[in-house]
Amino acid sequence: MEWLDSLQDASDEFRGLSVTHDMTRAEREQCKECVQEATERARQDVSGDWRYVVRGNPGEMQVLRLRKAY
């Protein structure tokens, strides 16, 4: 991805840019709900052995439980 490398070397004017999926309102809402769910699950996890992440394509996102690496 040559264009991504050129973004990393961009001037200060473009340093704040990021590249993300183009999502519909419904997909953004689903993403927001998944992030809230992942945050809540992490808060309720008393063992501390797990981390919760949101993965998947827009419209198909899901919360995954992954074992923390120590």
C-alpha angles and dihedrals in degrees: 000000000000093000091059091054089051090052090055090054094044124127121267089265090069101032093103095058121113132182118230140158117284101241134185120234091261091051091048090050091050090050091050091050092049091050090050090049092049091049092050093048090050090050092051094047104103096178095064090213095112139061124199121218136175115234137166142071120300109285092020101062121142140177114251127197112218128182112247116244113230 
